[in-house]
Amino acid sequence: MRETRLTLPELALIAGTRGALGAGVALLVADRFSKEQRRSIGWTLFLVGAISTVPLAMEVFGKRDGCGGQ
């Protein structure tokens, strides 16, 4: 098994992007807003979460050597 070490700020960024992605999906299926508002907010949160995942994933997978990328 491989070990990956993350700093607390990295972990917070990962959790934040996952939260934005989840909130975006939830808003896409929620009935609290009008259809137009829901789509606009939902797609924005979804895309921010998805796009910000790419550099974070590259950073995490680049640290797979077990010593924090050093």
Backbone torsions as a table, in degrees:
resi	resn	phi	psi	omega
1	MET	NA	139.4	178.5
2	ARG	-91.9	148.5	178.9
3	GLU	-113.4	135.0	176.8
4	THR	-124.1	126.2	179.7
5	ARG	-99.9	132.8	179.0
6	LEU	-123.6	145.2	174.0
7	THR	-80.7	164.1	178.3
8	LEU	-60.4	-43.1	177.1
9	PRO	-62.1	-37.3	177.2
10	GLU	-64.0	-43.6	178.7
11	LEU	-63.4	-39.2	178.0
12	ALA	-64.6	-40.1	177.4
13	LEU	-63.6	-42.9	178.8
14	ILE	-62.9	-46.4	179.5
15	ALA	-63.7	-39.7	179.4
16	GLY	-64.1	-42.1	179.5
17	THR	-68.7	-36.7	177.0
18	ARG	-65.4	-38.2	178.0
19	GLY	-65.3	-42.2	178.4
20	ALA	-64.7	-41.2	178.3
21	LEU	-62.5	-46.0	178.6
22	GLY	-64.9	-40.5	178.4
23	ALA	-65.1	-38.3	177.7
24	GLY	-62.4	-45.1	178.4
25	VAL	-64.8	-41.8	179.6
26	ALA	-61.5	-41.8	179.6
27	LEU	-67.4	-30.4	178.4
28	LEU	-65.6	-26.9	-178.5
29	VAL	-108.7	0.2	-178.6
30	ALA	-83.1	161.9	-179.9
31	ASP	-115.3	15.8	-177.4
32	ARG	-78.4	-26.7	-178.6
33	PHE	-112.4	166.9	173.5
34	SER	-65.4	161.4	-178.0
35	LYS	-57.4	-42.4	-178.9
36	GLU	-66.5	-44.6	178.4
37	GLN	-63.3	-44.6	-178.4
38	ARG	-61.0	-44.7	179.6
39	ARG	-65.0	-43.3	-178.6
40	SER	-63.5	-51.4	-180.0
41	ILE	-66.6	-44.5	-178.0
42	GLY	-61.8	-47.8	179.9
43	TRP	-66.2	-36.3	178.2
44	THR	-62.7	-50.1	179.2
45	LEU	-63.6	-41.6	179.6
46	PHE	-60.5	-48.0	-177.9
47	LEU	-67.6	-39.3	176.7
48	VAL	-61.5	-44.5	178.3
49	GLY	-63.7	-44.2	-178.3
50	ALA	-68.6	-45.4	-177.6
51	ILE	-67.6	-39.0	-178.9
52	SER	-74.5	-12.9	177.6
53	THR	-71.4	-33.8	-174.7
54	VAL	-58.4	-56.0	-180.0
55	PRO	-65.5	-32.9	178.2
56	LEU	-66.9	-41.9	178.5
57	ALA	-63.5	-40.8	178.5
58	MET	-62.8	-39.7	178.5
59	GLU	-65.4	-46.8	-178.5
60	VAL	-64.6	-47.0	-178.3
61	PHE	-70.1	-21.3	175.2
62	GLY	-75.5	-13.9	-179.5
63	LYS	-100.0	18.1	-173.4
64	ARG	-73.3	4.2	-178.7
65	ASP	-79.7	-6.7	175.5
66	GLY	90.0	-7.5	-179.5
67	CYS	-119.6	27.5	173.2
68	GLY	74.2	21.3	176.5
69	GLY	77.3	12.7	-177.9
70	GLN	-102.4	NA	NA
